[in-house]
């Protein structure tokens, strides 16, 4: 694979992980599942999705071509989705 393809694949996978983690949190909130003393399956799923993003973000940043016009906005979207997936967890004390 060429560098651009690796970057695109890592970026899209990271965005999908963030969106899925955000969906898991909102599904728990909408279902009325509150914080529990023992972690649930959805909590473990959220943790795995967030942990999987660490190498994906590193690869995405390492292979980014900063001369392309959409690189910086897509990386900002990536970080915003990560923050968006973490914010409800922190605010709801899950």
DSSP file (Angstrom, degrees, kcal/mol; ACC not computed):
  #  RESIDUE AA STRUCTURE BP1 BP2  ACC     N-H-->O    O-->H-N    N-H-->O    O-->H-N    TCO  KAPPA ALPHA  PHI   PSI    X-CA   Y-CA   Z-CA
    1    1 A X              0   0    0      0, 0.0     2,-0.2     0, 0.0     0, 0.0   0.000 360.0 360.0 360.0 146.3    0.0    0.0    0.0
    2    2 A X     >  -     0   0    0      1,-0.1     4,-2.0     4,-0.0     3,-0.4  -0.480 360.0-101.0 -87.3 166.2    1.2    3.5   -0.6
    3    3 A X  H  > S+     0   0    0      1,-0.2     4,-2.5     2,-0.2     5,-0.2   0.858 120.0  53.5 -56.2 -42.4    1.4    6.1    2.1
    4    4 A X  H  > S+     0   0    0      1,-0.2     4,-2.5     2,-0.2    -1,-0.2   0.887 108.8  49.6 -62.6 -39.7   -1.8    7.8    1.2
    5    5 A X  H  > S+     0   0    0     -3,-0.4     4,-2.5     2,-0.2    -1,-0.2   0.894 110.4  49.9 -67.1 -39.8   -3.8    4.6    1.3
    6    6 A X  H  X S+     0   0    0     -4,-2.0     4,-2.5     2,-0.2     5,-0.2   0.923 112.3  48.3 -63.2 -43.9   -2.4    3.7    4.7
    7    7 A X  H  X S+     0   0    0     -4,-2.5     4,-2.6    56,-0.2    -2,-0.2   0.934 112.8  47.5 -61.3 -46.9   -3.3    7.2    6.0
    8    8 A X  H  X S+     0   0    0     -4,-2.5     4,-2.6     1,-0.2     5,-0.2   0.908 112.7  48.6 -62.9 -43.1   -6.8    7.0    4.6
    9    9 A X  H  X S+     0   0    0     -4,-2.5     4,-2.2     2,-0.2    -1,-0.2   0.919 113.7  46.0 -64.1 -45.0   -7.4    3.5    6.0
   10   10 A X  H  X S+     0   0    0     -4,-2.5     4,-2.2     2,-0.2    -2,-0.2   0.894 114.4  49.0 -65.4 -39.9   -6.2    4.5    9.5
   11   11 A X  H  X S+     0   0    0     -4,-2.6     4,-2.5    -5,-0.2    -2,-0.2   0.938 113.1  45.1 -66.2 -47.5   -8.2    7.7    9.4
   12   12 A X  H  X S+     0   0    0     -4,-2.6     4,-2.3     1,-0.2    -2,-0.2   0.898 114.0  49.5 -65.4 -40.5  -11.5    6.0    8.4
   13   13 A X  H  X S+     0   0    0     -4,-2.2     4,-2.3    -5,-0.2    -1,-0.2   0.900 111.8  48.7 -65.6 -40.3  -11.1    3.2   10.8
   14   14 A X  H  X S+     0   0    0     -4,-2.2     4,-2.4     2,-0.2    -2,-0.2   0.907 111.2  49.6 -65.6 -41.8  -10.4    5.6   13.7
   15   15 A X  H  X S+     0   0    0     -4,-2.5     4,-2.5     1,-0.2    -2,-0.2   0.898 111.3  49.9 -63.0 -39.8  -13.4    7.7   12.7
   16   16 A X  H  X S+     0   0    0     -4,-2.3     4,-2.4     2,-0.2    -2,-0.2   0.899 110.0  50.3 -66.1 -40.3  -15.5    4.6   12.7
   17   17 A X  H  X S+     0   0    0     -4,-2.3     4,-2.5     2,-0.2    -2,-0.2   0.917 112.2  47.7 -63.2 -42.9  -14.3    3.5   16.1
   18   18 A X  H  X S+     0   0    0     -4,-2.4     4,-2.5     2,-0.2    -2,-0.2   0.926 112.8  47.8 -63.6 -44.9  -15.0    6.9   17.5
   19   19 A X  H  X S+     0   0    0     -4,-2.5     4,-2.2     1,-0.2    -2,-0.2   0.897 113.2  48.2 -64.3 -39.9  -18.5    7.0   16.0
   20   20 A X  H  X S+     0   0    0     -4,-2.4     4,-2.3     2,-0.2    -1,-0.2   0.896 111.0  50.6 -67.7 -39.9  -19.2    3.5   17.3
   21   21 A X  H  X S+     0   0    0     -4,-2.5     4,-2.0     2,-0.2    -2,-0.2   0.905 111.0  49.1 -63.6 -40.9  -18.0    4.3   20.8
   22   22 A X  H  X S+     0   0    0     -4,-2.5     4,-2.5     1,-0.2    -2,-0.2   0.894 110.1  51.8 -64.2 -39.8  -20.2    7.4   20.8
   23   23 A X  H  X S+     0   0    0     -4,-2.2     4,-2.5     2,-0.2    -2,-0.2   0.896 107.4  52.5 -62.6 -41.1  -23.1    5.3   19.7
   24   24 A X  H  X S+     0   0    0     -4,-2.3     4,-1.8     2,-0.2    -2,-0.2   0.915 111.2  46.8 -61.6 -43.7  -22.5    2.8   22.5
   25   25 A X  H  X S+     0   0    0     -4,-2.0     4,-2.3     1,-0.2    -2,-0.2   0.944 114.4  45.7 -65.0 -47.9  -22.5    5.6   25.1
   26   26 A X  H  X S+     0   0    0     -4,-2.5     4,-3.0     1,-0.2     5,-0.2   0.851 109.4  55.8 -66.8 -32.8  -25.7    7.2   23.7
   27   27 A X  H  X S+     0   0    0     -4,-2.5     4,-1.9    -5,-0.2    -1,-0.2   0.905 109.6  46.8 -64.2 -40.0  -27.4    3.8   23.5
   28   28 A X  H  X>S+     0   0    0     -4,-1.8     5,-2.4     2,-0.2     4,-0.6   0.904 113.7  47.9 -66.6 -41.1  -26.7    3.3   27.2
   29   29 A X  H ><5S+     0   0    0     -4,-2.3     3,-0.9     1,-0.2    -2,-0.2   0.936 114.2  45.7 -65.7 -45.8  -28.0    6.7   28.1
   30   30 A X  H 3<5S+     0   0    0     -4,-3.0    -1,-0.2     1,-0.2    -2,-0.2   0.825 111.2  53.1 -67.7 -31.0  -31.1    6.4   26.0
   31   31 A X  H 3<5S-     0   0    0     -4,-1.9    -1,-0.2    -5,-0.2    -2,-0.2   0.571 114.4-118.5 -79.2  -8.6  -31.8    2.9   27.4
   32   32 A X  T <<5 +     0   0    0     -3,-0.9     2,-0.8    -4,-0.6    -3,-0.2   0.703  59.1 153.7  80.4  19.3  -31.5    4.3   30.9
   33   33 A X      < -     0   0    0     -5,-2.4    -1,-0.3    -6,-0.2    -2,-0.1  -0.737  25.9-164.8 -84.3 113.9  -28.6    2.1   31.9
   34   34 A X        -     0   0    0     -2,-0.8    59,-0.1     1,-0.2     2,-0.0  -0.284  33.9 -64.2 -91.2 177.9  -26.7    4.0   34.5
   35   35 A X        -     0   0    0     57,-0.3     2,-0.3    -2,-0.1    -1,-0.2  -0.363  55.6-160.4 -61.7 140.9  -23.3    3.6   36.0
   36   36 A X        -     0   0    0     58,-0.2     4,-0.1     1,-0.1    -1,-0.0  -0.858  28.7-122.1-123.8 158.4  -22.8    0.3   37.8
   37   37 A X  S    S+     0   0    0     -2,-0.3     2,-0.4     2,-0.1    -1,-0.1   0.895 104.7  47.9 -65.8 -39.3  -20.3   -0.9   40.3
   38   38 A X  S    S-     0   0    0     -3,-0.0     2,-0.1     1,-0.0    -2,-0.1  -0.853  99.9-109.4-103.0 139.6  -19.2   -3.7   38.0
   39   39 A X        -     0   0    0     -2,-0.4     2,-0.1     1,-0.1    -2,-0.1  -0.383  31.1-140.5 -70.8 142.4  -18.4   -2.8   34.4
   40   40 A X     >  -     0   0    0     -2,-0.1     4,-1.9    -4,-0.1     5,-0.2  -0.347  29.2 -98.0 -92.5 176.0  -20.9   -4.0   31.7
   41   41 A X  H  > S+     0   0    0      1,-0.2     4,-2.5     2,-0.2     5,-0.2   0.878 124.2  55.2 -62.9 -38.0  -20.2   -5.4   28.3
   42   42 A X  H  > S+     0   0    0      1,-0.2     4,-2.4     2,-0.2    -1,-0.2   0.854 105.0  53.3 -66.3 -32.5  -20.8   -2.0   26.7
   43   43 A X  H  > S+     0   0    0      2,-0.2     4,-2.2     1,-0.2    -1,-0.2   0.915 110.9  46.2 -66.7 -41.7  -18.2   -0.5   29.0
   44   44 A X  H  X S+     0   0    0     -4,-1.9     4,-2.4     2,-0.2    -2,-0.2   0.894 111.8  51.6 -66.5 -38.9  -15.6   -3.0   27.9
   45   45 A X  H  X S+     0   0    0     -4,-2.5     4,-2.5     2,-0.2    -2,-0.2   0.924 109.9  49.5 -62.1 -44.7  -16.6   -2.5   24.2
   46   46 A X  H  X S+     0   0    0     -4,-2.4     4,-2.4     1,-0.2     5,-0.2   0.920 111.1  49.8 -60.1 -44.6  -16.2    1.3   24.7
   47   47 A X  H  X S+     0   0    0     -4,-2.2     4,-2.5     1,-0.2    -1,-0.2   0.901 111.3  48.4 -62.9 -41.5  -12.8    0.8   26.3
   48   48 A X  H  X S+     0   0    0     -4,-2.4     4,-2.1     2,-0.2    -1,-0.2   0.904 111.5  49.9 -65.6 -40.8  -11.6   -1.5   23.5
   49   49 A X  H  X S+     0   0    0     -4,-2.5     4,-0.6     1,-0.2    -2,-0.2   0.901 113.7  45.3 -64.3 -40.2  -12.8    0.9   20.8
   50   50 A X  H >< S+     0   0    0     -4,-2.4     3,-0.6     1,-0.2     4,-0.5   0.893 113.4  49.3 -71.5 -38.7  -11.1    3.8   22.4
   51   51 A X  H >X S+     0   0    0     -4,-2.5     3,-1.0     1,-0.2     4,-0.5   0.839 104.2  60.1 -69.0 -32.2   -7.8    1.8   23.0
   52   52 A X  H 3X S+     0   0    0     -4,-2.1     4,-1.0     1,-0.2    -1,-0.2   0.738  96.3  63.5 -66.6 -21.4   -7.8    0.7   19.4
   53   53 A X  H <X S+     0   0    0     -4,-0.6     4,-3.2    -3,-0.6     5,-0.3   0.723  83.3  76.6 -77.1 -20.7   -7.7    4.3   18.3
   54   54 A X  H <> S+     0   0    0     -3,-1.0     4,-1.9    -4,-0.5    -1,-0.2   0.959 103.4  34.5 -58.8 -54.6   -4.3    5.0   19.8
   55   55 A X  H  X S+     0   0    0     -4,-0.5     4,-2.6     1,-0.2    -1,-0.2   0.860 117.4  56.0 -69.2 -30.4   -2.2    3.1   17.2
   56   56 A X  H  X S+     0   0    0     -4,-1.0     4,-2.5     2,-0.2    -2,-0.2   0.921 109.1  45.4 -66.0 -41.9   -4.7    4.2   14.4
   57   57 A X  H  X S+     0   0    0     -4,-3.2     4,-2.8     2,-0.2     5,-0.2   0.900 112.3  52.4 -66.8 -39.7   -4.2    7.9   15.3
   58   58 A X  H  X S+     0   0    0     -4,-1.9     4,-2.5    -5,-0.3    -2,-0.2   0.921 112.7  44.0 -61.9 -43.9   -0.4    7.4   15.5
   59   59 A X  H  X S+     0   0    0     -4,-2.6     4,-1.9     2,-0.2    -2,-0.2   0.905 113.1  52.6 -66.4 -40.8   -0.4    5.9   12.0
   60   60 A X  H  < S+     0   0    0     -4,-2.5     4,-0.3    -5,-0.2    -2,-0.2   0.915 113.9  41.6 -61.8 -44.4   -2.8    8.5   10.7
   61   61 A X  H >< S+     0   0    0     -4,-2.8     3,-0.9     1,-0.2    -1,-0.2   0.902 114.0  53.1 -70.5 -40.1   -0.6   11.4   12.0
   62   62 A X  H 3< S+     0   0    0     -4,-2.5    -2,-0.2    -5,-0.2    -1,-0.2   0.783 116.0  38.2 -66.8 -27.5    2.6    9.6   10.9
   63   63 A X  T 3< S+     0   0    0     -4,-1.9    -1,-0.2    -5,-0.1   -56,-0.2   0.315  87.7 126.3-105.9   8.0    1.4    9.1    7.3
   64   64 A X    <   -     0   0    0     -3,-0.9     2,-0.8    -4,-0.3   -60,-0.1  -0.394  52.6-145.2 -71.4 141.9   -0.4   12.4    6.9
   65   65 A X    >   -     0   0    0      1,-0.1     3,-1.7    -2,-0.1     6,-0.2  -0.901  10.5-166.2-105.1 102.1    0.5   14.7    3.9
   66   66 A X  T 3  S+     0   0    0     -2,-0.8     6,-0.2     1,-0.3    -1,-0.1   0.570  80.1  70.2 -71.1  -7.3    0.1   18.1    5.4
   67   67 A X  T 3  S+     0   0    0      4,-0.1    -1,-0.3     3,-0.0     2,-0.2   0.699  79.1  93.6 -80.6 -18.4    0.1   19.7    1.9
   68   68 A X  S X  S-     0   0    0     -3,-1.7     3,-0.8     1,-0.1     4,-0.5  -0.506  79.5-131.1 -75.9 145.7   -3.3   18.2    1.1
   69   69 A X  T 3  S+     0   0    0      1,-0.2     4,-0.5    -2,-0.2     3,-0.2   0.821 100.2  44.6 -69.3 -34.6   -6.2   20.6    1.8
   70   70 A X  T 3> S+     0   0    0      1,-0.2     4,-1.9     2,-0.1    -1,-0.2   0.437  87.8  90.0 -93.0   0.6   -8.4   18.1    3.8
   71   71 A X  H <> S+     0   0    0     -3,-0.8     4,-2.1    -6,-0.2     5,-0.2   0.957  89.5  42.8 -64.5 -51.8   -5.7   16.6    6.0
   72   72 A X  H  > S+     0   0    0     -4,-0.5     4,-2.3     1,-0.2     5,-0.2   0.925 114.9  48.7 -65.5 -46.3   -6.0   19.1    8.9
   73   73 A X  H  > S+     0   0    0     -4,-0.5     4,-2.2     1,-0.2    -1,-0.2   0.884 112.4  49.5 -61.5 -35.9   -9.8   19.3    9.0
   74   74 A X  H  X S+     0   0    0     -4,-1.9     4,-2.1     2,-0.2    -1,-0.2   0.874 111.1  48.6 -70.4 -35.8  -10.1   15.5    8.9
   75   75 A X  H  X S+     0   0    0     -4,-2.1     4,-2.2     2,-0.2    -2,-0.2   0.867 111.0  51.1 -69.9 -35.2   -7.6   15.2   11.8
   76   76 A X  H  X S+     0   0    0     -4,-2.3     4,-2.4     2,-0.2    -2,-0.2   0.896 109.7  50.1 -66.0 -39.5   -9.5   17.8   13.7
   77   77 A X  H  X S+     0   0    0     -4,-2.2     4,-2.4     2,-0.2    -2,-0.2   0.893 108.5  53.7 -63.3 -39.6  -12.7   15.8   13.1
   78   78 A X  H  X S+     0   0    0     -4,-2.1     4,-1.7     1,-0.2    -2,-0.2   0.935 112.1  43.0 -59.9 -48.3  -10.9   12.7   14.3
   79   79 A X  H  X S+     0   0    0     -4,-2.2     4,-2.4     1,-0.2    -2,-0.2   0.855 112.3  54.2 -68.3 -35.0   -9.9   14.4   17.6
   80   80 A X  H  X S+     0   0    0     -4,-2.4     4,-2.6     2,-0.2    -2,-0.2   0.896 108.3  49.0 -66.4 -39.5  -13.4   16.0   18.0
   81   81 A X  H  X S+     0   0    0     -4,-2.4     4,-1.9     2,-0.2    -1,-0.2   0.871 110.2  51.2 -68.1 -35.7  -15.0   12.5   17.7
   82   82 A X  H  X S+     0   0    0     -4,-1.7     4,-1.5     2,-0.2    -2,-0.2   0.940 113.5  44.4 -64.1 -46.1  -12.6   11.1   20.3
   83   83 A X  H  X S+     0   0    0     -4,-2.4     4,-2.5     1,-0.2    -2,-0.2   0.884 111.7  54.4 -64.3 -37.8  -13.5   14.0   22.6
   84   84 A X  H  X S+     0   0    0     -4,-2.6     4,-0.8     1,-0.2    -1,-0.2   0.831 108.7  47.8 -65.4 -32.4  -17.2   13.5   21.8
   85   85 A X  H  < S+     0   0    0     -4,-1.9     4,-0.5     1,-0.2    -1,-0.2   0.779 116.4  44.1 -77.6 -26.8  -17.0    9.9   22.7
   86   86 A X  H  X S+     0   0    0     -4,-1.5     4,-2.3    -5,-0.2     5,-0.2   0.809 100.7  68.6 -85.8 -31.8  -15.2   10.6   26.0
   87   87 A X  H  X S+     0   0    0     -4,-2.5     4,-3.1     1,-0.2     5,-0.3   0.914  99.1  46.2 -60.2 -49.4  -17.3   13.6   27.1
   88   88 A X  H  X S+     0   0    0     -4,-0.8     4,-2.5     1,-0.2    -1,-0.2   0.871 112.6  52.3 -63.6 -33.1  -20.6   11.8   27.9
   89   89 A X  H  >>S+     0   0    0     -4,-0.5     5,-2.0     2,-0.2     4,-0.6   0.922 114.5  42.1 -65.4 -43.6  -18.7    9.1   29.8
   90   90 A X  H  <5S+     0   0    0     -4,-2.3     3,-0.4     3,-0.2    -2,-0.2   0.913 117.6  45.9 -70.1 -42.9  -16.9   11.7   31.9
   91   91 A X  H  <5S+     0   0    0     -4,-3.1    -2,-0.2     1,-0.2    -1,-0.2   0.861 116.7  43.5 -70.7 -35.4  -20.1   13.9   32.4
   92   92 A X  H  <5S-     0   0    0     -4,-2.5   -57,-0.3    -5,-0.3    -1,-0.2   0.486 106.6-126.9 -88.4  -3.1  -22.3   10.9   33.3
   93   93 A X  T  <5       0   0    0     -4,-0.6    -3,-0.2    -3,-0.4    -4,-0.1   0.892 360.0 360.0  59.7  43.7  -19.7    9.3   35.5
   94   94 A X      <       0   0    0     -5,-2.0   -58,-0.2    -6,-0.2    -4,-0.1   0.465 360.0 360.0 -76.1 360.0  -19.8    6.0   33.8
